Amino acid sequence: MAIEIERISDTELERLAEQGGSLSVEAGIIEELRERRAKDRQVYAFRVGDYYFTGPVPDARTELALIELAEDAVDE
């Protein structure tokens, strides 16, 4: 299975946080995004395999590194 980086919209995160509750990973990501955006940072949420990543849109090298990390975690 090929792992890809998928940008997750704020709306989707909100929906997942509602399903998972206030202590869910998605709720924590929403809070992190709000805090970083309050500091005028342009950050987004991404799903990489079973993991989430927050930050600016990744460049090609960062994408490759994130995919490799997710693949290594699947192999373990």
Secondary structure, 3 states (H helix, E strand, C coil): CCCCEEEECHHHHHHHHHHHCCCCHHHHHHHHHHHHHHCCCCCEEEEECCEEEEECCCCHHHHHHHHHHHHHHHHC
